[in-house]
Amino acid sequence: MRTVNTEILIQNIKEMCIEANHYLSKDMDEVMKKAVVTEKSELGKKILNQLQENLKIADEDMIPICQDTGMAVIFLEIGQDVHLEGMAVGDAINEGVRRGYTEGFLRKSVVGDPLIRENTKDNTPAVIHYDIVPGDKIKITVAPKGFGSENMSRIFMLKPADGAEGVKEAILTAVKDAGPNACPPMVVGVGIGGTFEKCAILAKKALTRPAGEHSEIPYVREMETEMLEKINRLGIGPGGLGGTTTALAVNINTYPTHIAGLPVAVNICCHVNRHVVREI
């Protein structure tokens, strides 16, 4: 049994919130640079170059890569041989987010009630997903999610008879409906299976997989490749102004489901697709 004090959790989450909002992850940096080379539209290429310049300025001057510094989404995979001591885990995560957003001078975008809408002034609470896994490590994924793209996300409760073609059509429908509102080029996270809520979590988690890293399941890998090609033929392009780079990656996660259902969630993220992963 390994004992970990929650102060370590707090410190790491604080640092990760600041890092995610100021620096593009390595995988996103690579696909953005590749897009500049492969984009066929001159206007699209110009917009991608401007985005690269913005990211360079953010990196050098340590300013946020987007003015919407997002609602903090945290995936916590806790080894079953870890004993956490100190503050309650949920409180520790939110304390880390609070410190990250206040000490990092990041925009506070969370309201305490969805209808009363009074700002909590420290970007808490976070949305937290827990998973207990084998081992004595803790894996933390911090993924601040802006709502320009979040608002464009969809859930489809398909019939089993809709099959793979129905899934593909749902993905294309979500992207077409999003158009320029999701700040393309986008990353498209897809969850297939489970239940209404499970497929949404699958899609959210899919966004944190490195862009360009495909599923280990052969048919899913093929679908990811096919859907990226089809999405990039829609012509939405960088900034929604036309071009051949509408999406930078399509990441699909699957899960077993009921004999009577085929839930599909499409969680779209903008071109920064912020995510930082650490293991402690």
N, C-alpha and C positions, 0 to 999 in steps of 0.2 A: 504493500500500500504506500503510495506517494502522497505527501501532504503539500498542498499549494495554498498559499494565502491569497485571498481575493484582491489584496492590494496590487499583486502582480497582474491580475486580470484588469484592474482599473487602469494601471499605467500603460499596458499594451493597447487597450482599446482607445485610450486618449490619443496615443501616438498614431494609431492606425486611422482614426478619424481625420487627423490633420494630414497625414500622408496621402490618404485616398483623395482628399479634396484639392491637393496641390500638385500632385505628380501623376501623370498617366502611367498605368501599369505597363510592364514590359511587353506583354502580349498585345495590348491595344496599340502601343507605340509601333510595333512591328507591322500590324495589319493596316494602320493608318498610312505609314510610309509606303507600303506596297500599293495601296489604293491610289496614291498620287501618280505612281508609275503606270498602273493599268487603266486608270480612268480615260475614256475615249473622248468625252466632251471637253472642249476647251474651257467652257464656263465651269463645268464640274471640277476640272483640274485646278482652276483658279481658286475656287472656294476651298478645296482641300488644302491648297497651299496656304490660304489665309488661316484655316483652322490649325495647321501646323505652326504657323507663326504665333498664333494665340497661345498654343500649348508651350512653345519655347519661352515666351514672355512670362507665362505663369510659373514655369520652372525656375527661370533665372531670378525673378523678382519675388518669388514665393507668394503669389496671389492665387486665389481659387481658380481652377480650370473652368468652372461654370459658376455663374452668380447664384444659381439654385444649388445650394450645398446639400440638399436632399434630406430625406428622413432616414435615419440610421437603421439599416437592416443588418442584424447580427445572426450569423449561423455559428452555433457553439457545439462542437463535437467533444464530449467529455469522456475520457477513458474510464472504464468502470473500476479501475484500480487507483483512481485519484480521489483523495479526500480533500475537499475544499473547506478551509477554515477562515473565519473572519466575518465579513459582511454577507448577507444573503446574496446568492449569485445574481438574481435579477436586479437587485439594488446596486450591486457592484458594476454590472454592465452599464446601467443607466448613469452611474457616477462617472464612469469612464467617458461616456458620450458627453455628459455635461461638461467635464473638464476639457475635452477635446474641442467642443464647439465654443466654449467661452474663452478659454486660454488661447485658442487658435484664431479667435476673432472671425468665426465662420457664421454665416447667416442662420438665424434661428427661425425655422419654418414650421414648427409643430404647434398645433392648437390643442388645448387640453380636452375639448369636447367638440365632436364633429359638427354640432349645430350652434352652440353658444360661441365657439371659435375665438376664445381668448388665448393669446400666445403664451406658451409656457416659459418663454424667454431663455431656455437653455437647450432647446432641441430634443428634450426628452418628453415622453418615453420613447425608447427604441422599439422596433419590432424584432422580437427575439425568437429564434427557432433552435430548440435543444435536441440533441441526439446523444444517446449513450452508446459508446463503442468500446471494443476491446482495447486493453492497454492502459498505460499510465501517463498519457499525454493529453493535452488540451489543444485542439485546433480551433482557431478563431478566424472567422471570415467577416470582415466589415465591408458592407456594400451600400454606401449612401445612395438613395434612389430619388432622383428628381422627378417632379410630377408632370412635366411636359410630356415625357414619354410614358410615365406610369398611367396617366389618364387615357392613353391610347390602347391599353392592354385589354384583352378579351378572354372570356370563358365560353366555350361551346359544349353543350351537352348533346353530343351526337348519338345516333343509334348505331349499334354494332354493324348493321348492314351498310352504313356509310363507308366503313373500311378505310384503307390507306388513302384513297382518293378524296374521301370526305375530309380527312385530316389535312391533306395538302391544300384543299380549297379553303378550309377554315384559316390556315396560316396566311394564305394570300389575301383573303378577305380582310383580316386584321391589319395587315401591312398597307393594303390599298386604302382602307378607311383612315389609317393614321396619316398617310401622306407626309406633308412637310411638318406636321405638328409634333412629331417625335424627334425632331432635330437630326435628320439623317446626314451621313450614313449611320445606320443603326445596327445594334446587335439584337437578334431575335431569339429569345429564350422560349422554348416550347415544352410543356408537360403533357404527356399522354398517359391516361389511365388513372387508377386510384378512384377517388371520389371528387366531388365538387371542389373541396378545399385542398385535397392532396395534389391535384394536377396543377393548381396555382402555385403551390410551394415548389413543386418540381420545376416549373417554368422559371421561377425566381432563382432557384439554385443553379439552373442551367446557365444563367447570365454570368455566374462567377467562375465557370469553367474557362480556362484560357482560350481565347479566340484562335481558331485554327486547329484546336485539339478535338478530334472527332470521337464519337461514341465507340465503344468496343463492340457493340452489337452490329453485325454487318448490315442488316436492312435499315437500321437507324442511321448509320454512317452514310449510306447511299441516299437516304431521304434528306439528310442535312446538306449534302452536296447538291442534290437536285433542287431543293428549295432555295438555296443561296443563288443558284443560277436563274431560277424563275423570278425571284424577287428583284434581282438586278436587271431583268429584262422589262420590268414595269416602267422604267424611265423616270421614276421620282427623282433620283439622283441626289447629290450633296446639297443640303439646304433646301431640298424640294424644288430645285430650279432646273431639273433635268440632268440626265447623265447615266452612266453605267454602274455607278457605285451607290446603290440604295442601302444595301446591307454589307457589313464587314464580316459577319459570321451568323450562322444559324446553329444553335446548340439545342439538342433535343434530349430530354430525359423521359424514361418510361417507367411504369409501375403496374403490377397486376391490377385487374379491375373486375367488376361484377359482370356476370353473363349478359345482363340486360343493358349495359351502358358502355359508352366510349367518351369519357370526359377529355376535353382538350383545352389547355390554357395557353395563351400567347402573351408573354410578358416582354414588352419592347423596351429597349434602353437606347439612349442617345449615343453619339459617337465616343463619349468619354468612358462610358460603362465602368464606373469606378468600383474597384474591388481590391482589397488587400488581405492576404492570408498569412498568418503566423502560427507556429506551433510552439507551445511552451511545456 
